[in-house]
Amino acid sequence: MNLSTTFLSQSISALSVLILTPILLHQLGTTEFAMYGIILNVVVFSAVFDFGLNLGLLKRLIEKELQLLELINSIFFFFIGFLIFSVLIFFFVFTNKIVDVADNIAVFSFITAILVSQNIIALFFDMLIQSANKIFLGRTIRVIKLLFELILLILLAKFKSVVILFAGSIFINAIYILALQYYSKKQIQYSLSLRYFNGRVLLNHLSYSSWYFLNSIAIVLVFNTQIMLINRHASAESVAKYLLVTRFYDIIRMGIANFMLVLFPTIAIVQSEGNWMEIRGSFFKALSRIFLMALVVMALNFLLVKPYFLLWSKFNDAEIANLFIIFGLFIFVIAIDNVSSTFLSALKFNRMPTIVSIGQGIIGLTIGYFFLPIYGVAGVAMASIIALSCTSLLFNPVYLLFMIRRQLAIAN
């Protein structure tokens, strides 16, 4: 059920992207569509501002540690407080053109802060549901949310306003959060009250989750900073092309990532039972399945889907065609690496891999900076492949198997 609803959720998300993207591109125009995509990218990038607390919470809930009521409340009210502070952060970012949103800086600062906080809080309640290994429940709620959001954004697109579109998303997100909160309380007995906030518990959890936080920074370095690089050094049309390709491939990337995310609670539970042989077997099984799945998907993409993508994108030229192929290869490599990285994260063996991954992100951005003027936006994707292939793709599986062997040796 967890896996089926995960793929259903991803299918609806894919359908939403395929339907909504050309509508928004037509209604907003290239420049406004690029700005809409940049803001969305900032929202995704800013997911790091949960500081790894949500994933750390899932791990601790599974391990059934003490002070869970104080922990849940301390994290929740920390996120609420962060909303106010984040408005100032985004105002600084937009004012100093670290990210260029042109006009309405105050409005976009407020909108971005709300969207980021909503995503973080929604993930918080979803983690409470996941800790009971009922991922299907959160995914079902998300499917309903995606369908209503799709309908609403199609209706709002006729106003040709980025602000109105984001207002619609904020409204849907608010209802989504309330639904997640309602059903999370059916899985875990807790109540939300400021009197349960405990600064010491929060600081302890910040320390516990620090490597999850650093890992999330590494992820956004790999996936989300490229668009900021292109935004500063290329035209709005190039930004729009890169957004179209990345949004299309995000459907595949997130589908594979969600397949692995379903295993996160199971891996943690098996670890708590000390069954390292089962963990090793599960790793090789997952790796072979993901490899075959990614291989088939990429082959179908390059042979069958590419012409339809070019027709769908409205940019039928050599630049976007090359980007489609190269970014597809990047997603294939990412899918393979995601298996070992998920196992390392679930087992909390993520310190060294996180350091390597941060290095990967920095290397990718550096190479991308030099490749962009030479190869165009496809050069940024080429840089990402080179960086990943030389770092995490090699290091993560070797390190995971080394750590599993060490645990088996200790057990024996």
C-alpha positions in Angstrom: 0.0 0.0 0.0 2.8 2.4 0.8 4.5 1.7 -2.5 1.3 1.8 -4.6 0.1 5.1 -3.1 3.6 6.6 -3.5 3.5 5.8 -7.3 -0.1 7.1 -7.5 1.0 10.3 -5.8 4.0 10.6 -8.2 1.7 9.9 -11.2 -0.7 12.7 -10.2 2.3 15.0 -9.7 3.6 14.1 -13.1 0.2 14.7 -14.7 0.0 18.0 -12.9 3.3 19.1 -14.3 2.5 17.9 -17.8 -0.8 19.7 -17.9 0.0 22.9 -16.0 3.5 23.8 -17.4 2.4 24.6 -21.0 -0.7 26.5 -19.7 1.4 28.6 -17.4 4.1 29.2 -20.1 1.4 30.4 -22.5 -0.5 32.5 -20.0 2.5 34.1 -18.2 4.9 34.4 -21.1 8.6 33.4 -21.0 9.8 36.1 -18.6 7.0 35.7 -16.0 7.1 31.9 -16.3 10.9 32.0 -15.6 10.3 34.1 -12.5 7.5 31.7 -11.3 9.9 28.8 -11.7 12.7 30.7 -10.0 10.5 31.3 -6.9 9.4 27.7 -6.9 13.1 26.7 -7.0 13.9 29.0 -4.1 11.0 27.3 -2.1 12.5 23.9 -2.8 16.0 25.1 -2.1 14.8 26.5 1.2 13.6 23.1 2.4 17.0 23.0 4.1 15.6 25.3 6.7 14.0 22.4 8.5 17.6 21.9 9.6 17.2 18.1 9.3 14.8 18.1 12.2 12.0 16.3 10.4 14.1 13.4 9.3 15.7 13.2 12.7 12.2 13.2 14.2 11.2 10.2 12.1 14.3 8.3 13.2 13.6 9.0 16.8 9.9 8.2 16.6 10.8 4.8 15.2 13.3 4.2 17.9 10.6 5.2 20.5 12.9 7.6 22.5 11.6 9.4 25.6 10.4 13.0 25.7 8.6 12.6 22.4 5.8 15.0 23.4 8.3 17.7 24.2 10.2 16.9 21.1 7.2 17.1 18.8 6.1 20.5 20.3 9.6 22.0 20.4 10.1 21.2 16.7 6.6 22.5 15.7 6.8 25.8 17.5 10.4 26.3 16.2 9.0 26.0 12.7 6.2 28.5 13.5 8.8 31.0 14.9 11.0 30.6 11.8 8.2 31.8 9.5 8.6 35.4 10.8 12.4 35.3 10.6 12.4 33.8 7.1 10.5 36.9 5.7 13.6 38.9 6.5 15.9 36.3 5.0 14.1 36.3 1.7 13.8 40.1 1.7 17.6 40.3 2.0 18.1 37.7 -0.7 15.7 39.4 -3.2 16.8 43.0 -2.4 20.5 42.2 -2.9 19.6 40.3 -6.1 21.2 37.1 -4.9 18.0 35.8 -6.6 16.5 38.4 -9.0 12.7 38.6 -8.9 12.5 42.1 -10.4 9.5 43.9 -8.8 7.3 43.3 -5.8 10.2 42.3 -3.5 8.3 42.7 -0.3 5.3 40.7 -1.6 7.5 37.9 -3.0 9.5 37.8 0.3 6.3 37.2 2.2 4.9 34.7 -0.3 8.1 32.7 -0.4 8.4 32.6 3.4 4.8 31.3 3.8 5.3 28.6 1.1 8.6 27.5 2.6 7.1 27.3 6.1 4.1 25.4 4.8 6.2 22.8 3.1 8.3 22.3 6.2 5.3 22.0 8.5 3.5 19.7 6.1 6.6 17.4 6.1 6.6 17.6 9.9 3.1 16.1 10.1 3.8 13.7 7.3 6.8 12.3 9.3 4.5 11.7 12.2 2.3 9.5 9.9 5.3 7.8 8.4 6.7 6.8 11.8 3.7 4.5 12.1 4.8 3.0 8.7 1.5 4.3 7.2 3.1 6.2 4.3 0.1 5.4 2.2 -2.1 7.6 4.4 0.1 10.7 3.8 0.4 9.9 0.1 -3.4 9.6 -0.3 -3.9 13.0 1.3 -1.2 14.4 -1.0 -3.0 13.0 -4.1 -6.2 14.8 -3.2 -4.2 18.0 -2.5 -2.5 17.8 -5.9 -5.7 17.3 -7.8 -7.4 20.3 -6.2 -4.3 22.4 -6.6 -4.1 21.5 -10.3 -7.7 22.5 -10.9 -7.3 25.8 -8.9 -4.1 26.8 -10.7 -5.6 26.2 -14.1 -8.5 28.4 -13.2 -6.2 31.1 -11.8 -3.8 31.0 -14.7 -6.2 33.2 -16.8 -5.4 36.2 -14.5 -1.8 36.0 -15.8 -0.5 36.9 -12.3 2.3 35.0 -10.5 1.1 36.5 -7.2 -2.4 35.1 -7.7 -1.0 31.7 -8.6 1.0 31.5 -5.4 -1.9 32.7 -3.3 -3.9 29.8 -4.7 -1.1 27.4 -3.7 -0.9 28.9 -0.2 -4.7 28.3 0.3 -4.5 24.7 -0.8 -1.4 24.1 1.3 -3.2 25.4 4.4 -6.0 22.8 4.0 -3.4 20.1 3.2 -1.6 20.8 6.5 -4.8 20.7 8.5 -5.6 17.3 7.0 -2.2 15.9 7.7 -2.3 17.2 11.3 -5.8 15.6 11.8 -4.7 12.2 10.6 -1.3 12.3 12.3 -3.0 12.5 15.7 -4.8 9.3 14.9 -1.4 7.6 14.5 0.4 9.1 17.5 -1.1 10.4 20.7 0.1 14.0 21.1 -1.2 17.5 21.6 0.2 20.8 20.5 0.7 23.4 23.2 3.4 26.0 23.8 3.8 24.8 27.4 5.5 21.6 26.1 8.1 23.6 24.3 11.6 22.8 25.7 14.6 24.6 24.5 17.0 22.0 25.8 15.2 19.2 24.0 15.2 21.3 20.8 19.0 22.0 21.0 19.6 18.3 21.6 17.6 17.4 18.5 19.3 20.1 16.4 22.6 18.4 17.3 21.2 14.9 16.6 19.8 16.1 13.2 22.9 18.1 12.2 24.1 15.6 9.6 20.7 15.3 8.1 20.7 19.1 7.8 24.1 19.0 6.1 22.9 16.3 3.8 19.9 18.4 2.7 22.3 21.3 2.0 24.3 18.9 -0.2 21.1 17.8 -2.1 20.1 21.4 -2.9 23.7 22.1 -4.0 23.4 19.3 -6.5 19.8 19.9 -7.7 18.7 23.5 -7.0 21.6 26.0 -7.2 22.2 25.5 -10.9 19.0 27.5 -11.8 20.4 30.4 -9.7 23.7 30.2 -11.6 21.8 30.2 -15.0 19.5 33.0 -13.7 22.5 35.3 -13.1 24.5 34.4 -16.3 22.0 33.5 -19.0 18.9 34.8 -20.6 15.3 34.4 -19.4 14.7 32.0 -22.3 17.6 29.8 -21.2 16.2 29.8 -17.6 12.8 28.8 -19.0 14.3 25.9 -21.0 16.3 24.6 -18.1 13.1 24.8 -15.9 11.1 22.9 -18.4 13.6 20.0 -18.6 14.2 19.9 -14.9 10.5 19.9 -14.1 9.9 17.1 -16.5 12.8 15.0 -15.1 11.8 15.8 -11.5 8.8 13.5 -12.2 11.2 10.6 -12.7 13.7 11.6 -10.1 11.1 12.1 -7.4 9.4 8.8 -8.4 12.6 6.9 -7.9 13.4 8.8 -4.7 10.0 8.1 -3.3 10.4 4.4 -4.1 13.5 4.5 -1.8 11.9 6.7 0.8 9.2 4.1 1.3 12.0 1.8 2.6 13.4 4.3 5.1 11.2 3.3 8.1 11.7 -0.4 7.2 15.5 0.0 7.1 15.5 1.8 10.5 13.3 -0.9 12.0 15.5 -3.7 10.7 18.6 -1.9 12.1 16.9 -1.6 15.5 16.5 -5.4 15.4 20.2 -5.8 14.6 19.6 -7.8 11.4 22.5 -6.6 9.2 22.4 -9.5 6.8 18.9 -8.6 5.9 20.0 -4.9 5.4 22.8 -6.0 3.1 20.5 -8.2 1.1 17.9 -5.5 0.8 20.5 -3.1 -0.5 21.5 -5.3 -3.4 17.9 -6.1 -4.2 17.0 -2.4 -4.2 20.1 -1.5 -6.3 19.3 -4.1 -9.0 15.6 -3.1 -9.2 16.4 0.6 -9.4 19.1 0.1 -12.0 16.7 -1.9 -14.2 13.9 0.6 -13.6 16.0 3.6 -14.4 17.5 1.9 -17.5 14.1 1.1 -19.0 12.8 4.6 -18.2 15.8 6.4 -19.8 15.6 4.2 -22.9 11.9 4.9 -23.4 12.6 8.6 -22.8 15.3 8.9 -25.4 13.6 6.7 -28.0 9.9 7.6 -27.6 9.3 10.5 -25.3 11.8 13.1 -26.6 9.9 14.2 -29.7 6.7 14.7 -27.6 8.7 16.6 -25.0 10.0 19.0 -27.6 6.5 19.5 -28.9 5.2 20.0 -25.3 7.9 22.4 -24.3 7.3 24.8 -27.3 11.1 25.2 -27.7 12.0 22.8 -30.5 15.7 23.6 -30.9 19.1 22.0 -30.6 19.8 23.6 -27.2 16.9 22.1 -25.4 17.2 18.8 -27.3 20.8 18.4 -26.1 19.8 19.4 -22.5 17.1 16.8 -22.5 19.6 14.0 -23.3 22.3 15.1 -21.0 20.0 15.9 -18.1 18.4 12.5 -18.6 21.8 10.8 -18.2 22.3 12.8 -15.0 19.0 11.6 -13.6 20.0 8.0 -14.4 23.2 8.3 -12.4 21.3 10.0 -9.6 18.9 7.1 -9.5 21.7 4.6 -9.0 23.4 6.8 -6.3 20.1 7.3 -4.5 19.9 3.7 -3.3 23.1 3.7 -1.3 22.5 7.3 0.0 19.0 6.3 1.3 20.4 3.3 3.1 23.2 5.4 4.6 20.7 8.1 5.8 18.2 5.5 7.3 21.1 3.8 9.1 22.5 7.2 10.2 25.9 6.5 8.6 25.7 9.8 6.8 28.5 11.9 8.1 31.2 11.0 5.6 28.8 10.7 2.7 27.4 14.1 3.5 30.9 15.7 3.4 31.5 14.0 0.0 28.1 15.1 -1.3 28.8 18.8 -0.3 32.1 18.5 -2.2 30.2 17.1 -5.1 27.8 20.1 -5.2 30.7 22.6 -5.0 32.6 20.8 -7.8 29.5 20.7 -9.9 28.8 24.4 -9.5 32.4 25.3 -10.2 32.6 23.2 -13.4 29.1 24.5 -14.4 30.3 28.1 -14.1 33.0 27.5 -16.7 30.9 25.2 -18.9 27.9 27.5 -19.2 29.5 30.1 -21.5 30.9 27.2 -23.7 28.2 24.6 -23.9 25.1 26.6 -22.8 22.6 25.3 -20.3 23.6 21.7 -21.3 27.0 22.4 -19.9 25.6 22.8 -16.4 24.0 19.3 -16.6 27.3 17.9 -18.0 29.1 19.4 -15.0 26.7 17.7 -12.6 27.3 14.3 -14.2 31.1 14.7 -13.9 30.9 15.8 -10.3 28.6 13.0 -9.2 30.5 10.3 -11.1 33.8 11.3 -9.4 32.5 11.5 -5.9 29.3 10.1 -4.3 28.5 7.5 -7.0 31.8 5.8 -6.2 32.1 6.5 -2.5 28.6 5.8 -1.1 28.2 2.1 -2.0 31.7 1.3 -0.9 31.3 3.1 2.4 27.9 1.5 3.0 29.2 -2.0 2.5 32.2 -1.3 4.7 30.0 -0.1 7.5 27.7 -3.1 7.2 30.7 -5.5 7.3 31.9 -3.7 10.4 28.5 -4.2 12.1 28.5 -7.8 11.2 32.0 -8.3 12.6 30.9 -6.6 15.9 27.8 -8.8 16.1 29.9 -12.0 15.6 
